[in-house]
Amino acid sequence: MTAERLPCPCCGSRVLSEAGAYEICEACNWEDDPVQAADPRYAGGANEMSLDQARRRWRERAE
């Protein structure tokens, strides 16, 4: 039985095996940083841009 995947905090694709484990999303290349998940406006850490900025960029590309 395969464990259910968790959604990427950036794009929502269900690709993560564990929350906050610094996995990289196969769909949008976001690195799941628990610091940025707790503070989506924080730019830096595992990702150059903030989670809020990355979400906006992802939505703009999808349109």
GIWO-V925168 format. One record per residue. N is the residue number from 1. PHI is phi in whole degrees, 0 to 359 (* if undefined). Layout:
# GIWO-V925168
n: (N & N)
phi: (PHI & PHI)
This chain:
# GIWO-V925168
n: (1 & 2 & 3 & 4 & 5 & 6 & 7 & 8 & 9 & 10 & 11 & 12 & 13 & 14 & 15 & 16 & 17 & 18 & 19 & 20 & 21 & 22 & 23 & 24 & 25 & 26 & 27 & 28 & 29 & 30 & 31 & 32 & 33 & 34 & 35 & 36 & 37 & 38 & 39 & 40 & 41 & 42 & 43 & 44 & 45 & 46 & 47 & 48 & 49 & 50 & 51 & 52 & 53 & 54 & 55 & 56 & 57 & 58 & 59 & 60 & 61 & 62 & 63)
phi: (* & 271 & 291 & 292 & 279 & 264 & 286 & 293 & 293 & 270 & 255 & 88 & 295 & 276 & 230 & 269 & 272 & 207 & 288 & 71 & 261 & 62 & 286 & 258 & 292 & 289 & 274 & 237 & 69 & 286 & 269 & 289 & 263 & 296 & 294 & 288 & 293 & 285 & 226 & 298 & 270 & 284 & 258 & 127 & 79 & 291 & 237 & 295 & 262 & 286 & 297 & 300 & 296 & 295 & 297 & 299 & 299 & 297 & 297 & 297 & 291 & 284 & 284)
